Amino acid sequence: MSMHSPIGPAARPIGLGQYLETLSLVERLHRLVLDVIKDEFERLGVLEVNAVQALLLFNIGDHEVTAGELKSRGYYQGSNVSYNLKKLVEMGYMHHQRSEIDRRSVRVRLTAKGRGVRDVVATLFARHAEAVEARGVLGPQALEEANSALKRMERFWTDQIRYIY
């Protein structure tokens, strides 16, 4: 009898330790990407915007969005995104405009200054993507498998929020 299935090794039950290690890695990776962004902006002498705000500008990109849309996409917590959007508007990185339909809703989009920050982050990420492959850290297939596994975890956690009380 073979220990392998047609799609890979036979499935073993995961233990709590493995699950907790995954949670810890996801959390550490998020903090590390923020540190990488912070270091890039410090190197460039851009100290006005923090890493969370820079990543927010990158994620908004060329779109016009509301804080609610960013929250519903799963990028940010409600109060955190509202605070950062307000600060970015005040500093001139974003335009804001009240919705004509729902006056309570404010739509935001990047200014030229905001697009400059977005471009710095995009260039940083492109440089890292090339380095990850060039140094043999992860190839395209390994990244695809990691992304697929993380998406399955995302679906699982989303289902826990929606369907488990």
Secondary structure, DSSP 8 states (H G I E B T S, - for coil): --SEETTEE------HHHHHHHHHHHHHHHHHHHHHHHHHHHHTT--SS-HHHHHHHHHHTT--B-HHHHHHTTSS-HHHHHHHHHHHHHTTSEEEEE-SS-TT-EEEEE-HHHHHHHHHHHHHHHHHHHHHHHTTS--HHHHHHHHHHHHHHHHHHHHHHHH--
